């Protein structure tokens, strides 16, 4: 007998309403750092997810408002990262068979990451330098782990 994935009926993921107003500011900072226009909600969500996961910061599951990332826009690498986060968090492979469970877990970490970044935007004299250092440190740590 094979297990079947229980697909989600959601069309999108949600932002934490308390910190959602900071998403646009974060997009602007990312555009300045990367020198590109049009940083996507997916980019910002994945950054918040990574920061929340790396710093082990979660918040409660945001209300289902479909105001963050449209699920249809997620590509396989995004979904693979999300499933990896959910699996690491639960230590239960059966979690991967429940899309809503995976989405709830990543929304909690993304909310935690958004909280951290929103507070740092407020507290850091030079948030761009802080963010570059944060990203560089994590890339360096990743490269060290892979070598």
N, C-alpha and C positions, 0 to 999 in steps of 0.2 A: 504494500500500500504506500502510495506517495502522498506527501503532505502538499496541500494547496495553499498558495498565497492568498490571504484575504485582502483584496484590493480596497483601497480607501475610496470613499465617495467624495472626498474633499477635492476642491479645484485649486486650492492654494494654501500656503502656510501663512501664519499670522505673526505680527510683531507684538511685543509686549507694549500695551497701550501707554504705560507710564513713561517709557523711553522712546516711543515711536517718533516724537517730534525731533529727535536727534539724528534720525536716519539720513535726512537730507544734508545735514552738516557733515556727517561722516562721508557721504557720497562726494561732497565738495572737497574734503581733505584727500580722499583717494584719487580724485581727478588731478589735484595739484601734485601729489606724489608721483603718480604714473605718467602725468603729462598727456592724458587722454581725456576725451569728452565722452560722456554717456556711460559712466559706471552703472552697472545694472543692479537691480534689487537682489539678483542672485549673487553677484559679487559681494555685496554688503552683507547679505545673509550668511554666506559661507565664511566670510571673515569673522563675523560675530560668533558663528558656530565654533570656529577654530579657537578663538580667544576664550570663549566660555569653556570649551572642552579642555584646552591646555591649562587653564587656571582652575579647573574643576568648579566652575561657578554655574549654578542653575537657578532658575526662578520657576515659579509655578507655570503650568501650561497656559499660554495666553488664550483669551476667548477666541473662538473660531470666527475671524472676520475676513479671511482671505485677502489681507492687505499687504502681504509681504511678497512671496515668490509664487508665481503660478507653477503648479506641479508639472504641467505640460512643457514648461521651459527648462526643466531640470534635465541635464544630460547624464549619461551613464557614469562619468566620473563623480558628479555631484551625488548621485544616488549611492554609489559605492562608498563614498566617504560617510554619508549619512548612515548607511547600514553598518559600517565599521564602528562608528561612534555608538550606535545602539547596541551592537553586540558586545563591545567593550564595557559599556555601562551595565548591561544586564547579565553578562556572562551566560546567556541562554540563547542558543541558536534558534529556538522556536520563535523568538522575537522577530526574526527576519521574515516570518510568515504572516506577520500582522503589520501592514503598512501604516495604519493609524498609530500603532505603538511606536514604530520607528519615527514617524513624524512628530509625535508628542515629545519624545526624548530630544530630538534635534531642536525643536522649538524651545525647550527648556534651556538647553545649552546656548542657543543663539540669544535668548533673552538675557541670560547671564553675561554673555560677551558684550551685548549691546549696553547693558548696565555699566560694566567696567569701562567700556570705551566712552560712554556718555559722561561718566564721572571724571575720567581722565581729560576729556575735552574741556571740562569745566575747571579742573585743578592744575593742569599742566600749562606752564607759561608758553611752551612751544610744543603743541600737540603733534605737529608734523614730525618733529625730531623724535618724540616719544614713540610714535607709531612706526617710523622707520627702524628705530632701534628694536622695538618689539618684533617686527617682521624679520629683521636681519638675524636676531638672536635665535628665533625659531627655525629659520632656514639653516643657520649654522648648526644647530642642534640636530636637525633632520639629516643633514649631510654627514655629520659625525656618526649618527646611528646607522646610516647606510654603508659606511665604509668599514 
